[in-house]
Every structure is written in structure tokens, then in C-alpha cells.
Amino acid sequence: MSLVRCRTCVMPNTRPDTSWVNGECSACISYRNRKEVDWDARKRDLIALLDRHDGKCIVPSSAGKDSHYQVLTLLEMGADVTVVTASTCHLTPIGRRNINNLARYARTIEVTPNRTVRAKLNRLGLELVGDGSWPEHCSIFTTPFNVAADLGIDLLFFGENPQNSYGGPLGADEAKKMTARWRSEFGGFLGLRPSDIVGQMGITERDMKDYELNQRVGRDWWDLEAHFLGAYIPWDSWGNAEKAIAAGMDASRPSYHNLWNFENLDNAQTGPLHDYLMWCKYGYGRGCAQASVDVRTGRMKRAEAMAWLSTHEMKRKNLHDLEHYDYANVSLHEILEPLGLMIEEFAAIADRFTVDHACT
């Protein structure tokens, strides 16, 4: 059975939590509605928001294109920015260079949980929910809040509203602020709570503290304001990348299956442990999401995107193919070794989550 794709972009209707109207995905609808937004008024709201907090803010960061753009833009507005990086699961050399580059512009705090525990969580994420990036998602939506509470900084800026840029339930694309409910529903936890992990592979409650909000955040959540910068300034991945690269960010296409050379560069696990499993479950990969953005914004025609997908989209990989899978110049062997997995075992896990009708 062939995938049913959006009539405007190339996103299939297997994408989770995405609304569809007359054969069109919610991301395309949201993008078309941007022209109705009073962006000058939104910019004034942003300035007022910064003024209420004396310009002090935290930017959760991977030091990628969007993180660079957020930090540089807020600095230009006179903000006092603290960059908080929740260490990724398997930092690539280019990822390290970009963290160091962004640190030339703003103070940077890196928080690195126990690596032995993280490797166990990667494996459990794979085995339990088919996403080795589960602990990274937890860190992204936990560590910045905990650091904010420790520093007494009550304003955080995440990047785009993902439901606006990539699709989601109708109405979710209008959110300017990240609420506790948004974090729970869209934070990538996949129904798996940190407390559910305790007792598995010898993991203790203490081990999971780095993946849970501390008591002050839990008690005073509403005193911490987390906003989507893309709700106040029109979001443009290519424009963000241009500004980031001009400021020294390094860019290099991490895999054959990626269309862009400036996204998801920091974590070697992203390709096999997240994007490949995403394809197994839903029938599309990172390149499809990137091509859909390019079609939406007029950088690529839909027919061109379909032609690109026909040669670059992921296919079901046999053991020989997996042997030669690498991401950001890191081999699959290197990626799996800390998790205690052989390629055959990884392939068996992927097979368990593969939906045949989606992978045609």
C-alpha cells in the first residue's frame, strides 16, 4: 500500500498527532496562515516580554542553526542570554565545534548526566518505545528548566513551535508559550515517564534525577515562562542557517538521507536510533520533513521533492546495508557499542517496530 501524502507538501498522513483538512496537512495550513499574523505587534510583545524580565533569559541549545539564530537575535535585542546545553547522547566532532563556536557569543552551561546511565536509557528507549533518543528528549525539556530554577532566571526561549512548523493538532500551532501540558504531550516522552525506568537494567531513582524536573520547577512551574521565539519572529530554517553559518557555525550533510546540510549535526545517534526508527514506524525520514518545509516555502517544487525522495528516502535495510550506515562520519558500530548492542540485535529491535504498510 502506498503512503498517502499531503496534497501540498510530501508529508505522509502517518505522521503522528497531525491534523488533516481536505488532504492537506496542518503544517501547510499553518504556514499559509502566517501572512495573517501581525508580526510587528508580535515583535513588540517580545520586547515587552524581555523588558519584564530585565532582558535575562535562557536559550536551551544544541548549538545548531536554530540555537545560533536564537542567541544572536536575542543578543541583538539587548538581552542577557545564558545558553544551556543538555549534553547529547553521542556528540559528534562537528557538534563539539559548534558548541564551542556559540560559546564565543554568550555564556554557556553544559550539563552532562552519567554516561553509563545514558547509554542504558538509549537502549531502553529503543526497546520500549522504538526511539533511542528518548533520554535526549527528556533532557531537552528538563535540564534548561532546572538550570533556570537554580540561577533564578524565569524566562526561557525555545525555537519554533513544532506544531506550527511541522504539523500537529489544529489549534496547537497557535501556542506562544510552552505549558506543563504542552511539555507532557509534545515533549517526546512517548508515554514513558522517568519513574517507569527505575529498576530496569539496574537504574535507580537517583540515576533518574537528571531526567526529572526539580522540586522548585514542579512547585513553581508557572513562575517560569518558556516561550517559542518563532511565535514572535517569522521562522525560517534557511534564514536561521545563513545567519548561523555567517557567525561561524560549521555545516555538513550528516547522511545521504538528509536533504539539508545544516540540521541535526550534533548527535551521531540521530540517524540510526531516531530517524531510521521513525521511518520504520511511520514510513518517512528526516529528508521528507526537510523537503516538506522546502515545498511549503517555495524553495522546491512538490514534483522535485518526490523525485528526491525516490532516490534518497530510507528503505528497509538488511544487515549488509546497516554495516555501512554512518551518521555525521560516525559508524553504526561506534554508535551501538556504548549501548552494548550488535548490529544484528539493533536490526531485530527495528523489525519489531516496523509497520510494513508504511514502508513501501
C-alpha positions as CSV (number, residue, x, y, z in Angstrom):
1,M,0.0,0.0,0.0
2,S,1.4,3.4,-0.9
3,L,1.6,6.3,1.5
4,V,-1.0,9.0,1.3
5,R,0.8,12.3,1.2
6,C,-0.2,15.9,1.7
7,R,-1.5,17.4,-1.5
8,T,0.7,20.5,-0.9
9,C,3.9,19.1,0.5
10,V,5.2,15.5,0.7
11,M,4.5,14.6,4.3
12,P,2.5,11.3,4.7
13,N,-0.6,11.0,6.8
14,T,1.2,8.5,9.0
15,R,2.9,11.4,10.9
16,P,1.7,11.3,14.5
17,D,-0.5,14.0,16.0
18,T,-1.0,15.8,12.7
19,S,-4.4,17.1,11.6
20,W,-5.5,16.9,8.0
21,V,-8.1,19.1,6.2
22,N,-9.1,18.2,2.6
23,G,-5.9,16.2,2.1
24,E,-3.6,18.9,3.3
25,C,-1.5,18.7,6.5
26,S,-1.8,21.2,9.3
27,A,1.8,22.4,8.8
28,C,0.9,23.6,5.3
29,I,-2.2,25.3,6.6
30,S,-0.3,27.0,9.4
31,Y,2.4,28.2,7.0
32,R,-0.3,29.7,4.7
33,N,-1.9,31.4,7.7
34,R,1.4,33.2,8.6
35,K,0.5,36.1,6.3
36,E,-2.4,36.9,8.5
37,V,-0.2,37.4,11.6
38,D,0.7,41.0,12.7
39,W,4.4,40.3,13.1
40,D,5.2,43.9,14.1
41,A,2.8,43.5,17.0
42,R,4.4,40.2,17.9
43,K,7.8,41.8,17.9
44,R,6.5,44.5,20.3
45,D,5.2,41.7,22.5
46,L,8.6,40.1,22.5
47,I,10.3,43.3,23.5
48,A,7.8,43.8,26.3
49,L,8.4,40.3,27.5
50,L,12.2,40.8,27.6
51,D,11.7,44.1,29.5
52,R,9.6,42.4,32.2
53,H,12.5,40.1,32.9
54,D,15.2,42.8,32.6
55,G,16.4,41.0,29.5
56,K,17.7,37.9,31.4
57,C,16.8,34.7,29.6
58,I,17.9,31.2,28.9
59,V,18.2,29.6,25.5
60,P,18.1,25.8,25.6
61,S,20.7,24.9,22.9
62,S,22.2,22.2,20.8
63,A,24.4,24.8,19.2
64,G,22.7,24.1,15.8
65,K,21.4,26.6,13.3
66,D,18.3,27.5,15.4
67,S,20.2,27.8,18.7
68,H,22.7,30.1,17.0
69,Y,19.9,32.2,15.5
70,Q,18.0,32.5,18.8
71,V,21.1,33.6,20.7
72,L,22.3,36.0,18.1
73,T,18.9,37.5,17.6
74,L,18.2,38.0,21.3
75,L,21.7,39.5,21.8
76,E,20.9,42.0,19.1
77,M,17.8,43.0,21.0
78,G,20.0,43.7,24.1
79,A,19.1,40.5,26.0
80,D,21.3,39.0,28.7
81,V,21.5,35.4,27.3
82,T,22.6,32.3,29.1
83,V,23.0,29.2,26.8
84,V,22.1,25.9,28.4
85,T,23.2,22.8,26.6
86,A,21.9,19.4,27.8
87,S,24.7,17.1,26.5
88,T,23.5,15.0,23.7
89,C,23.7,11.2,23.6
90,H,26.7,10.8,21.2
91,L,28.3,14.2,20.5
92,T,29.9,14.4,17.0
93,P,33.1,16.3,16.2
94,I,31.1,18.9,14.3
95,G,28.7,19.2,17.2
96,R,31.6,20.0,19.6
97,R,32.9,22.6,17.2
98,N,29.5,24.3,17.1
99,I,29.1,24.3,20.8
100,N,32.5,26.0,21.1
101,N,31.6,28.5,18.4
102,L,28.3,29.5,20.1
103,A,30.1,29.9,23.4
104,R,32.1,32.8,21.7
105,Y,28.9,34.8,21.8
106,A,27.2,34.0,25.2
107,R,28.0,32.3,28.5
108,T,27.3,28.6,28.1
109,I,26.4,25.9,30.7
110,E,26.7,22.3,29.6
111,V,25.0,19.7,31.8
112,T,26.2,16.1,31.3
113,P,24.4,13.3,33.2
114,N,26.1,10.0,34.0
115,R,27.1,8.5,30.6
116,T,26.7,4.9,31.8
117,V,23.1,5.6,32.7
118,R,22.5,7.5,29.5
119,A,23.6,4.5,27.4
120,K,21.2,2.3,29.3
121,L,18.4,4.8,28.7
122,N,19.2,4.9,25.0
123,R,18.9,1.1,24.8
124,L,15.7,1.1,26.9
125,G,14.2,3.8,24.7
126,L,14.9,1.7,21.7
127,E,13.5,-1.5,23.2
128,L,10.4,0.0,24.9
129,V,9.2,2.8,22.6
130,G,11.3,2.4,19.4
131,D,13.2,5.7,19.9
132,G,16.8,5.7,21.2
133,S,16.5,9.5,21.6
134,W,14.0,9.2,24.4
135,P,16.5,10.3,27.1
136,E,17.6,13.3,24.9
137,H,14.0,14.4,24.7
138,C,13.8,14.2,28.4
139,S,16.9,16.3,28.9
140,I,15.9,18.9,26.4
141,F,12.7,19.6,28.3
142,T,14.1,19.1,31.8
143,T,17.7,20.4,32.1
144,P,17.0,24.0,31.0
145,F,14.2,24.4,33.5
146,N,16.3,23.0,36.3
147,V,19.2,25.3,35.5
148,A,16.7,28.3,35.2
149,A,15.4,27.5,38.7
150,D,18.9,27.2,40.1
151,L,20.0,30.5,38.6
152,G,16.8,32.4,39.3
153,I,16.2,33.2,35.7
154,D,12.5,32.9,34.9
155,L,12.4,33.3,31.1
156,L,13.3,30.7,28.6
157,F,13.2,30.8,24.8
158,F,12.8,27.6,22.8
159,G,12.9,27.8,19.0
160,E,9.9,27.3,16.7
161,N,6.5,25.9,17.8
162,P,6.9,22.4,16.3
163,Q,3.2,22.1,15.6
164,N,3.3,25.3,13.6
165,S,6.4,24.4,11.6
166,Y,5.9,20.6,11.2
167,G,2.3,19.8,11.9
168,G,0.1,18.9,14.9
169,P,-3.4,19.1,16.2
170,L,-5.5,22.0,15.0
171,G,-5.1,24.9,17.4
172,A,-1.8,23.7,18.8
173,D,0.1,25.7,16.1
174,E,-1.0,29.0,17.7
175,A,0.8,28.4,21.0
176,K,3.3,31.1,22.0
177,K,4.1,29.6,25.4
178,M,5.2,26.2,26.5
179,T,2.9,25.0,29.2
180,A,3.2,21.9,31.5
181,R,0.6,20.2,29.4
182,W,2.4,21.0,26.1
183,R,5.6,19.6,27.6
184,S,3.9,16.4,28.6
185,E,2.0,16.0,25.3
186,F,4.6,17.1,22.8
187,G,7.9,16.7,24.6
188,G,8.8,13.4,23.0
189,F,8.3,11.3,26.1
190,L,6.1,8.8,24.1
191,G,4.1,7.9,27.2
192,L,7.2,6.7,29.1
193,R,7.9,8.5,32.4
194,P,11.3,8.7,34.1
195,S,9.8,6.8,37.0
196,D,8.9,3.9,34.7
197,I,12.6,3.3,34.1
198,V,13.6,2.8,37.7
199,G,14.5,-0.8,38.4
200,Q,15.3,-1.7,34.8
201,M,18.9,-2.5,33.9
202,G,19.9,-1.6,37.5
203,I,18.7,2.0,37.2
204,T,17.9,3.8,40.4
205,E,15.7,6.7,41.4
206,R,18.9,8.7,41.9
207,D,20.0,7.9,38.4
208,M,16.8,9.4,37.0
209,K,17.0,12.7,38.9
210,D,18.7,14.3,35.9
211,Y,15.6,13.5,33.8
212,E,13.0,14.9,36.1
213,L,12.1,18.5,37.0
214,N,13.5,19.5,40.3
215,Q,11.1,20.4,43.2
216,R,11.2,24.2,42.6
217,V,10.2,23.8,39.0
218,G,7.5,21.4,39.9
219,R,6.2,23.7,42.6
220,D,6.6,27.0,40.8
221,W,6.2,26.0,37.1
222,W,4.1,29.0,36.3
223,D,6.8,31.3,37.6
224,L,9.0,30.0,34.8
225,E,8.0,31.4,31.4
226,A,9.0,29.2,28.4
227,H,8.2,30.8,25.1
228,F,8.6,29.8,21.4
229,L,10.7,32.5,19.7
230,G,9.2,31.5,16.4
231,A,5.8,32.7,17.7
232,Y,7.2,36.3,17.8
233,I,9.5,36.3,14.8
234,P,8.8,34.5,11.5
235,W,10.7,31.2,11.5
236,D,12.8,30.3,8.5
237,S,15.2,27.4,8.7
238,W,17.3,28.5,5.8
239,G,17.5,32.1,7.1
240,N,18.5,30.8,10.5
241,A,21.2,28.6,9.0
242,E,22.5,31.5,6.9
243,K,22.8,33.7,10.0
244,A,24.4,30.8,12.0
245,I,27.0,29.9,9.3
246,A,27.9,33.6,8.9
247,A,28.6,33.6,12.7
248,G,30.9,30.6,12.3
249,M,28.7,27.5,12.7
250,D,30.0,24.5,10.8
251,A,27.7,22.7,8.4
252,S,28.0,19.4,6.6
253,R,25.2,17.0,5.4
254,P,25.2,14.2,8.1
255,S,23.8,11.4,5.9
256,Y,22.7,10.5,2.4
257,H,19.1,10.5,3.7
258,N,19.2,14.2,4.9
259,L,18.3,16.9,2.4
260,W,19.8,19.8,4.4
261,N,23.4,20.2,5.4
262,F,22.7,22.4,8.4
263,E,20.4,20.4,10.7
264,N,20.8,17.6,13.3
265,L,24.6,17.7,13.3
266,D,25.4,17.2,16.9
267,N,24.2,13.7,17.8
268,A,25.5,10.6,15.9
269,Q,22.6,8.5,17.2
270,T,20.1,10.7,15.5
271,G,20.3,8.9,12.1
272,P,20.0,5.2,13.1
273,L,18.4,5.4,16.6
274,H,15.8,8.0,15.8
275,D,15.4,8.8,12.1
276,Y,15.7,5.2,10.9
277,L,13.2,4.0,13.6
278,M,10.9,6.9,12.6
279,W,10.9,5.6,9.0
280,C,10.3,2.0,10.3
281,K,7.2,3.2,12.2
282,Y,5.8,5.9,10.0
283,G,7.3,5.5,6.6
284,Y,9.2,8.8,6.3
285,G,12.5,10.1,7.4
286,R,14.3,13.4,8.2
287,G,14.7,14.2,4.5
288,C,11.0,14.0,3.9
289,A,10.4,16.5,6.7
290,Q,13.0,18.9,5.3
291,A,11.7,18.6,1.8
292,S,8.2,19.3,3.0
293,V,9.4,22.6,4.5
294,D,11.1,23.5,1.3
295,V,8.0,22.8,-0.8
296,R,5.9,24.8,1.7
297,T,8.2,27.8,1.5
298,G,8.6,27.6,-2.3
299,R,12.3,26.6,-2.4
300,M,11.4,23.3,-4.1
301,K,8.5,22.1,-6.2
302,R,6.5,19.2,-5.0
303,A,7.5,17.1,-8.0
304,E,11.2,17.8,-7.3
305,A,10.7,16.7,-3.7
306,M,9.0,13.5,-4.8
307,A,11.9,12.8,-7.1
308,W,14.4,13.4,-4.4
309,L,12.6,11.1,-2.0
310,S,12.5,8.3,-4.7
311,T,16.3,8.1,-4.5
312,H,17.2,9.3,-1.0
313,E,14.4,8.2,1.3
314,M,15.2,5.4,3.6
315,K,14.5,1.8,2.6
316,R,14.3,-1.3,4.7
317,K,18.0,-2.1,5.5
318,N,19.4,-5.6,5.5
319,L,22.4,-6.4,7.7
320,H,24.9,-5.5,4.9
321,D,23.3,-2.1,4.5
322,L,23.3,-1.5,8.2
323,E,27.0,-2.4,8.4
324,H,27.7,0.6,6.2
325,Y,25.3,3.0,7.9
326,D,27.0,6.0,9.4
327,Y,25.9,9.4,10.5
328,A,28.0,12.6,10.7
329,N,31.0,10.4,9.9
330,V,30.4,8.1,12.9
331,S,29.9,4.4,12.1
332,L,26.9,2.4,13.3
333,H,29.4,0.1,15.2
334,E,30.7,3.2,17.1
335,I,27.1,4.3,17.9
336,L,25.9,0.9,19.1
337,E,29.0,-0.1,21.1
338,P,28.2,2.0,24.2
339,L,24.7,0.5,24.2
340,G,26.1,-3.0,24.3
341,L,24.3,-3.8,21.0
342,M,25.4,-5.7,18.0
343,I,24.1,-4.7,14.6
344,E,22.0,-7.9,14.4
345,E,20.4,-7.0,17.7
346,F,19.7,-3.5,16.6
347,A,18.1,-4.8,13.3
348,A,15.9,-7.2,15.4
349,I,14.7,-4.2,17.5
350,A,13.9,-2.2,14.4
351,D,12.0,-5.1,12.9
352,R,9.7,-5.2,16.0
353,F,8.7,-1.5,15.3
354,T,8.4,-1.8,11.5
355,V,5.0,-1.2,10.0
356,D,5.0,-2.9,6.6
357,H,2.3,-0.9,5.1
358,A,4.1,2.4,5.9
359,C,7.4,1.2,4.5
360,T,6.6,0.7,0.8
